[in-house]
């Protein structure tokens, strides 16, 4: 299995439209993942397709 850093931020555990207090206030996660968000969403969408 290949490591996938956004797993640490639960990007695969929820819909991209779901939010939480933690997600809204976690400045470090936003700094870490914001730059790659569009690419991460492509990966997340593809994983969802494969899961179905």
Secondary structure, 3 states (H helix, E strand, C coil): CCCCHHHHHCCCCCCCCCCCHHHHHCHHHHHHHHHHHHHHHHHHHHHHHHHC
